[in-house]
Each structure stands twice: as structure tokens, then as C-alpha cells.
Amino acid sequence: MKKRVLSLMLTALMTMGLAVGCGPADTGAAPDAATDTASETVEDSETPLAGGKKVAVAMPTQSSERWINDGSNMKEKLEALGYEVDLQYAEDDVQAQVSQIENMIAAGADCLVIAAVDSSALVNVEAQAKEAGIPIIAYDRLLMDTDAVSYYATFDNKGVGTAIGKYIEESKDLKNAKDSYTIEFFMGSPDDNNAVMLYNGLMEVLQPYLDNGTLVCKSGRTSFEDTCILRWSQEGAQKNCEDYLTGFYANDKLDICATAFDGFAYGCKAALEGAGYKVGEDWPLITGQDAELMATKNIIAGSQTMSIYKDTRLLADKCVTMVQAVLEGSEPEINDTEQYDNGKLVVPSYLCTPVAVDKDNYKEIIVDGGYYTEEQLAN
Ligand code: BGC
């Protein structure tokens, strides 16, 4: 669709006798980096391509780098297509997000893109949007208990958990292990559907090893309820890790921190340093999610073992096609119509593929993929 819109724009510009480069026509077909080039060229033309329709983007927090990237990618890509963008962050405050969305509706938004702080807390404001005829796209986190949502752009959330589980399974060769390994779990926020899906994917791989004693969780906290951390709090993960280390690992070492988020990996790192663990000696395998810049640096330095790379440029591309679908009447690409039942409907979704990254493949995936430069990673 983007390709079609861009080529229509190009034709229009040429008919108007404006000088344009070959950028949009050449790059319109490609996603990611090439789209960025297209955006720049389109932006330079200063032509309102989408009739100046307003897209309001509600993001959860700026406390984690990924959401800052998500917000700026969305803004850039939408503005390049001629939409007016109102981007707001709620800093993990549920009420603040409700107020922001109310204001967006009052300010005449034509479409809402929402990455929720609490996926079930927006039901009333979503109903208001529906009443006002404003379509909603769920961004990364499913919006629960509402029939006001049209589409959902995300990553394969269960696949994130499976990828983390398989990484642990392969790194420790659990299939053939003669020894047992100690493990503790740090799972995501209970008000985020992604967190439960990740847990389910992770346990699909690891539960058999907990059952046969290859993995030993000394705290005994293996259920989602016992390991989830409200609002994905880094401090919460650090506190849990400190408690586990003092309570259960005074005479034994912790071998694996199975965490669902780079922020949790930072929290575990601080707790482990405090308890005297040393990188290169007795440092545990630590997992994460998002491949944040800091996490990627930690992977290079050895204080985090892996993360899940989620290319937020790709997610923004997919979400933008959904915005275009609801505003311009086009058809977005959908690849899942089964998994994401929000309690009111099964939301048509596009799932991007998450990729496990570690020190062996970060160059190929992250640097060659143009996500971070070597220079960013070196500083
Ligand atoms: C996202 C993750 C992110 C987490 C914490 C989840 O909803 O899917 O990528 O790590 O929120 O921000």
C-alpha cells in the first residue's frame, strides 16, 4: 500500500512540475532502512500527502529506550506520509494515559495508535473513541476487553518466550546435561498480555527441565503469578534478585537469570554485582528482551548474555499500514487471525519475528541491520 501511496504522490508531484528525486519510487517497495530514505525525500517535498489527517500515538513510557524509538519511528513515518502526529508518553501512569487519550479524542484525532500502560484500563476511553468514530490500532501490546480496536501490530510474543527458552536450552545443552543448573525467573507485568504469552512460550521449552531436575529453581517461584513484576520495573527485578540471592543462594551459585526484559537484566546485574559475582568467573547466563543499546553493550562486555532483537522500524512500518487501512480504506497485511483474543474479539494482527542476539551474532543482526552503529556500541 505504501508503495502505491508513494507512487501516486510522485505522479501528483510530477504533474505539478515539481522537481523530485527518484527516492520514493525506488525505495517505496522496501521496508526498514529504505523506507527511511523515502521518508526523508517525501518530507523534503513538504506536501501534505494524507490530507493532514491527525494520528494520535499514545506510548507507555520513556523510561525504557525501546518506547522512545517506537514513538520516534511512528512519528517520522506518519509525518512522511503527510499525517499530523500527536505523540504522548504516559510515564507508566494509567490515569495519565487515560487523560491523554481523552484529550486526543477532544482534539479531533482521526485515528488512535495505543501502546497501553495497563491493557485493560482503557475500556471506557476506547468506547468514547468508538462513539466518536475514531478507529484504534493496538501497538505492540494488545488492548483487552474492548471491541473498539481494529488491528494489532506486534511481535510474536509467545515466540519471544520460546526464543529465550531455546537459547537457555542450547547454551547449557540441557538436552544432554549431566549436571543441574540453578535458575530464577523475572517475568513481565501482569497487566500486559505480552508478558503472559512470553511466559507461556518460555515454559513450553523449560518446564520439562524443571520437571526432570535439570533446572532447579531454589526459590520455588516458577509460576507467572509468582514471578511477574508490575509495570516491568527494573527496581522490582533488582529487589527480587537480591532477595533470591540472600535467601536461597548463600551456599550455592545462581546459574541462570531468565528475564523477560533488558531492564530486568540491568536489575539482576546490579544485584549480582552487589553479591560479589564476577563477569568471566561465576557470572550467570542472563537473558533479556528488546536489544536496547545498553543491553547490547552489556552483551559485548559479557554482563548480559543475550537479548531479543525487535526491529521497531519494522513494527512501525506495519502499524502505519494499519493506520492507512482505517483512514484511507486500504487493506493492511495481516498474518495472524487466531492468537489475539482480547475477550471481546480476535483482533486481526501482524506479528513481526523476534530474533535472539548474543555476542556471536549482534554484528550481523544489529550492526549490519543498521540498528546501532559500531560507534554507538563502542561509546
Ligand atoms: C514489550 C517488550 C518490552 C516490555 C517492557 C512489552 O509489552 O513487548 O518489548 O520489553 O513491554 O517495556
Residues whose N, C-alpha, C, O or C-beta is under 5 A from the ligand:
A	BS01	BGC	S64 D140 R141 D192 N194 W232 A260 F261 Q289 D290
